[in-house]
Amino acid sequence: MRAISKPGLIAAFAGLLSLSACEGSYYVAEQPVEPVYERPIAPYAGMVWVDGDWAYSGERYVYRRGYWSRPRVGRTYVRGSWAHTNRGYRWNRGRWR
């Protein structure tokens, strides 16, 4: 049986790390305006509203409407937010925490 060389192992590990960081940060000069729409009625009691989210597409952010979701045991949904940096505005996605 052949042993795996250290350089080969390091290269494989570096490849895995680069795949795990596929989602990048995208910056725009101006913060987009969130569209106004009426939240639909919950399909049944106990549902949690997940606010709309922004996704980067090409050269701009596009808005994806919110939706109702089943609650996750022991977790709370934290809505996304815009961060202003010296490079411009960046969207921090909403997440379950």
VOGU-702497 format. One line per 2 residues: number of its first residue (from 1); their letters; for each residue x negated, y, z negated of C-alpha. Coordinates in steps of 0.1 Angstrom, whole numbers, plus 2048, in hexadecimal, padded with zeros to 3 digits. Layout:
N
NUM) a) X,Y,Z ~ ...
//
This chain:
97
1) mr) 800,800,800 ~ 7F3,822,809
3) ai) 7F1,83E,7F0 ~ 801,860,7F9
5) sk) 7E7,87B,7FD ~ 7E8,89A,7E7
7) pg) 7EA,8B2,805 ~ 807,89E,814
9) li) 819,89E,7F3 ~ 814,8C4,7EF
11) aa) 820,8CA,812 ~ 83F,8B5,80C
13) fa) 847,8C7,7EB ~ 842,8E9,7FC
15) gl) 85A,8DF,817 ~ 875,8D6,7FE
17) ls) 870,8F7,7EC ~ 875,90B,80C
19) ls) 896,8F8,813 ~ 8A4,8FF,7F1
21) ac) 8A0,925,7F7 ~ 8B3,926,818
23) eg) 8CB,941,80C ~ 8B9,962,80E
25) sy) 8C1,985,803 ~ 8CE,99D,81E
27) yv) 8CE,9C2,81A ~ 8E3,9DD,82A
29) ae) 8DF,A03,829 ~ 903,A09,81D
31) qp) 919,9F5,806 ~ 938,9E9,81A
33) ve) 95A,9F3,80E ~ 96E,9D7,800
35) pv) 98F,9D3,813 ~ 9AF,9D7,7FF
37) ye) 9C8,9BA,801 ~ 9E3,9AC,7EB
39) rp) 9DA,98D,7D7 ~ 9F2,971,7DF
41) ia) A06,960,7C4 ~ 9F5,943,7B3
43) py) A00,921,7C1 ~ A06,915,79E
45) ag) 9FF,91F,779 ~ 9DC,91D,76C
47) mv) 9CA,925,78D ~ 9AC,93D,78C
49) wv) 9A8,959,7A6 ~ 986,959,7B7
51) dg) 97F,97C,7C4 ~ 976,982,7E8
53) dw) 951,97F,7F1 ~ 93A,98E,80B
55) ay) 926,978,823 ~ 909,984,838
57) sg) 910,97E,85D ~ 8F8,98A,877
59) er) 8F0,9AE,86E ~ 90B,9B6,856
61) yv) 920,9A9,839 ~ 943,99C,840
63) yr) 95E,998,825 ~ 96E,977,81D
65) rg) 98F,979,80A ~ 993,96C,7E7
67) yw) 9A6,94C,7DF ~ 9B6,938,7C3
69) sr) 9A2,91C,7B4 ~ 9A7,902,79A
71) pr) 995,90C,779 ~ 974,8FB,771
73) vg) 973,8ED,74E ~ 95C,902,738
75) rt) 954,91A,754 ~ 95E,93E,75D
77) yv) 95D,94E,77F ~ 947,96D,781
79) rg) 94F,983,79F ~ 933,98E,7B7
81) sw) 925,9B1,7B7 ~ 910,9C8,7CB
83) ah) 8EC,9D1,7C0 ~ 8DC,9F0,7CC
85) tn) 8B6,9ED,7D0 ~ 89B,A01,7E1
87) rg) 8A1,9EB,800 ~ 8C6,9F2,802
89) yr) 8E5,9E0,7F6 ~ 8E5,9BA,7EF
91) wn) 903,9A4,7E7 ~ 901,98E,7C8
93) rg) 91A,972,7CE ~ 934,969,7B5
95) rw) 92F,948,7A2 ~ 93D,931,788
97) r) 92A,935,767
//
